[in-house]
Amino acid sequence: MTDPLDRPIAVRAAGVSCRLGNVEAVRDLTLEVVAGDLFAILGPSGSGKTTALRLIAGFEQPTGGTISLFGEEVASGTRSLPPEKRRVGMVFQDYALFPHMSVAENIAYGLPKSPDRAARVAAVLDLTRLSGMGDRDVHELSGGEQQRVALARALAPEPRIILLDEPFSNLDQSLRGRVRGEVREILKRAGATAIMVTHDQEEALSIADRVAFMWGGRVEQVGTPDEIYNDPATVHAAEFIGDANILDLPVTDGVVRLPFGDLPAPEGARRVTVIIRPEDLQVQAGGVFGNVVSREYYGHDQVLHVRLEESGVDLRVRVAPHERLGGAGPISLGLRTTPLVLPGDPAAEGDES
Amino acid sequence: MVSIPLPARSIVGRPRRGPGPLLLVSGTLVALLCLIPPLYLVVRAAGSWDTALDTMLSGSALETTVNTVALAALVTAFAIAIALPMAWLVERSDLRGRRAIGILAALPLAIPSYVGAMAFIAAFGPRGMLQGWLEPLGVERLPSIYGFPGAVLVLTLFTYPYLFLTLRPALAAADPRVEELSRTFGYSGWVTFRRVVLPSLRPALTSGSLLVALYVLSDFGAPTLLRFSSFTRVIFARYTTAFDRSTAAALALLLVALALAVVALEVWARSKRRLDAIRDAGRPAAPVALGKWQWPAYGFIGAVLTLALVLPLGVLFYWLGRGIEDGVAFQGAGSLIIDSVTASGLAAAAAVVVGLPVALLAVRYRGWFSRSVEVASYTGYALPGLVVALALVFAAVRFSWLYQTLPLLVGAYVLLFLPQATGTMRVSLERIRPSMEEAARGLGQPPWRVMTSITLPLAGRGMVAGAALVFLTTMKELPATLILSPAGFHTLASRTWSASSEARFGEAAGPALLLVAISAVALVAFRLGTSRTGRPSRALLPGPEARATNVAPVRPSNRD
């Protein structure tokens, strides 16, 4: 990967594995995070994403592979720099604010005793829009404010990277959207390199510059949010991120036969998985006939459950909120784009992991 | 067609590493130290096994057992008879002054049983106050306060608060809708109480009763002063007079067996199905209007409080006045206080230091090792104080340089009250999330700095509270103090004891009142503070943060 702006690589993990108890939590993790990026590690719970973060922070030791921060090797299979020597800022899911300290004391905790200390605290308070709250008790703060304190505390010592573990999961649903924007803005203004772990695809796609998708301890795909969504590298990624119709189909004579027409199959594949996003289908005259079985109405759009007439295939189709208000009945469908074809079937891939 | 197969969410949390070498070593040491006394007791009894067996199977041992069990059973029954109506009146009736009564009714706990016994002897004993007042009227003899009836009376009056405090939250928490439902089925208020309320109180009733029974079994002061031959009195007599101390050890083992049976009952009762699991936190029950029944209710409460509070305090103050007149009230008070504070202060500090690894293990590293250390740390707490003291004497015979030294005395206190310190420390340690310590390390602090700037300050309140609790309980401790104190070392408790056992009540009243005041402080700080939060059995834990923690059976804090 080459960065167009020629920024340095902030974090490089090469072939990192980590065993926790009897669980191989992370396997062969290979990642590069460019300085200044907000990088998200996305995956379901148990996928090893938090372990990956803790490996970078130094709270877990890899059983194999190496981790480097700005070219300095901080962990290998044989040695591991303790977290306090890595200059890494961490924002925990529960914020982990020190309850016996005020906001300002929390923020100053990681700063060396020097005359500039108070000024730095004030600057960080200002950056996180907490000015005037320095003397507050952390118990008096709202969830969003507590989170900004945690972020301010992590940013204060000017760490090389900031790590955020599920930073928004403790916030009310209604607050999350706003706080996400704020956090991104604060990180960008601070010029920080940040890695955020989340199981919330919307969170990852909406604020990250790049996203790594993890499944079963492995990184299955790294890319920009639109690459991850529009061009999922694996069935897991397609299923986990966004909504998808997943069809497991045989290959005959090098082609996959879809009700909408034939698609070329990847070379050598005997079965393929075809991924069709519900919004990639549309209602169109003269298309493939089917029947609307049921409907989920969301307001901003709706999802129709359609059973195709000839093939009997069930599909979810996302259409505009005003379309086909009549509900059940015959429908004719077409494709907006060419669907994604991945070799193999999902069951076989699941066994492997 | 569309499915999102997620890996099953792991039930256990993130796997953690085990405890470090420092914790392993200190935990093992604490556990071993805690196990020495009971083991030594067994060794001692087994050393002269024939004598021990003879003692255990002798007629007098049987008689003592019967005495002790009868005492425990009767006291428990009477304590229920007082505590249940009292708790019901305070929680569920419209009686005026309920709140004040609720506090007053718990206060007899602040009177150590030997102080209570002394007050009753001073009031009703031969040549006591009542006798003196009645003599001009021609009354020559009163029914004796000594023996079984006196012991039952005194112990009932000073132990019923354990049941009262256990029953109150249970009554308060009962879902009123269940009772209303019962009424809609046409059952009367009384039938409803018997068929719905009482069964729901069973867990509280059981655990409260067992607390009382355990207290009676291990209480040394009241039976001895009141000359009733329950185990503690007989063991102490054998220890002080008999040539062969192994008979004392043998009897002590019997008492331990009895106490363990009660503890086992308590554990079993706690493990039973929870009956309060489906309650609604919402609306409290509407108080029952007493109408004209309030007068008998006031009469009942007045009688109990008169006997359990007014009378003992009145007697103590009366004798304090007499003692001041005679110039003996504050004899040597300065050195008594110094000795008491020295011993209790050292015990408090030692309990916190020794308790810290136990608490850390229990909170941070759940597993068989932590569990074993914790259970071991409860041994001394579960055993009668007299037995622990005797066991230490037997052990110290081997190391004569230890016998009757301050360190041994302090060690005994630590053994007896260690769980009070670990219990309070656990609560505050549980408030420290591991992520806080990780955050501190991530901010560039090495582990020792994390300890001093985060862990210890956050655990500090719990450590202070634990130390305070141990300090206050130690002040009142009697049997270990009597047996293990260095020569010439006199505490408030031992002076109260020695003066009152020789009927020098004028000398005893001052230290006794001081002890009552200290106990009252402990009670208000640690027990009443939590009784309304609904977990009286956890009441040794301080303040509002006393959450549901897995603390082993709580023993009476008022032991002596």
HADDOCK unambig.tbl for C-alpha pairs under 7 A between the chains (distance, minus, plus):
assign (segid A and resid 20 and name CA) (segid B and resid 15 and name CA) 5.99 0.50 0.50
assign (segid A and resid 21 and name CA) (segid B and resid 15 and name CA) 6.01 0.50 0.50
assign (segid A and resid 44 and name CA) (segid B and resid 6 and name CA) 6.55 0.50 0.50
assign (segid A and resid 45 and name CA) (segid B and resid 9 and name CA) 6.48 0.50 0.50
assign (segid A and resid 46 and name CA) (segid B and resid 7 and name CA) 6.77 0.50 0.50
assign (segid A and resid 46 and name CA) (segid B and resid 9 and name CA) 6.58 0.50 0.50
assign (segid A and resid 83 and name CA) (segid B and resid 441 and name CA) 5.97 0.50 0.50
assign (segid A and resid 83 and name CA) (segid B and resid 442 and name CA) 5.35 0.50 0.50
assign (segid A and resid 84 and name CA) (segid B and resid 441 and name CA) 4.83 0.50 0.50
assign (segid A and resid 84 and name CA) (segid B and resid 442 and name CA) 5.07 0.50 0.50
assign (segid A and resid 84 and name CA) (segid B and resid 443 and name CA) 6.22 0.50 0.50
assign (segid A and resid 84 and name CA) (segid B and resid 444 and name CA) 3.80 0.50 0.50
assign (segid A and resid 84 and name CA) (segid B and resid 445 and name CA) 5.47 0.50 0.50
assign (segid A and resid 84 and name CA) (segid B and resid 446 and name CA) 6.04 0.50 0.50
assign (segid A and resid 85 and name CA) (segid B and resid 444 and name CA) 6.13 0.50 0.50
assign (segid A and resid 87 and name CA) (segid B and resid 444 and name CA) 6.78 0.50 0.50
assign (segid A and resid 88 and name CA) (segid B and resid 442 and name CA) 6.15 0.50 0.50
assign (segid A and resid 89 and name CA) (segid B and resid 442 and name CA) 5.97 0.50 0.50
assign (segid A and resid 89 and name CA) (segid B and resid 443 and name CA) 6.47 0.50 0.50
assign (segid A and resid 90 and name CA) (segid B and resid 439 and name CA) 6.41 0.50 0.50
assign (segid A and resid 90 and name CA) (segid B and resid 442 and name CA) 6.32 0.50 0.50
assign (segid A and resid 92 and name CA) (segid B and resid 435 and name CA) 6.85 0.50 0.50
assign (segid A and resid 96 and name CA) (segid B and resid 435 and name CA) 5.56 0.50 0.50
assign (segid A and resid 96 and name CA) (segid B and resid 436 and name CA) 4.57 0.50 0.50
assign (segid A and resid 96 and name CA) (segid B and resid 439 and name CA) 6.76 0.50 0.50
assign (segid A and resid 97 and name CA) (segid B and resid 436 and name CA) 6.56 0.50 0.50
assign (segid A and resid 98 and name CA) (segid B and resid 436 and name CA) 6.54 0.50 0.50
assign (segid A and resid 100 and name CA) (segid B and resid 458 and name CA) 6.73 0.50 0.50
assign (segid A and resid 110 and name CA) (segid B and resid 443 and name CA) 4.60 0.50 0.50
assign (segid A and resid 110 and name CA) (segid B and resid 444 and name CA) 6.12 0.50 0.50
assign (segid A and resid 239 and name CA) (segid B and resid 4 and name CA) 5.61 0.50 0.50
assign (segid A and resid 240 and name CA) (segid B and resid 4 and name CA) 6.19 0.50 0.50
assign (segid A and resid 244 and name CA) (segid B and resid 2 and name CA) 6.33 0.50 0.50
assign (segid A and resid 245 and name CA) (segid B and resid 1 and name CA) 6.46 0.50 0.50
assign (segid A and resid 245 and name CA) (segid B and resid 2 and name CA) 5.39 0.50 0.50
assign (segid A and resid 246 and name CA) (segid B and resid 1 and name CA) 6.67 0.50 0.50
assign (segid A and resid 246 and name CA) (segid B and resid 2 and name CA) 6.24 0.50 0.50
assign (segid A and resid 314 and name CA) (segid B and resid 1 and name CA) 6.35 0.50 0.50
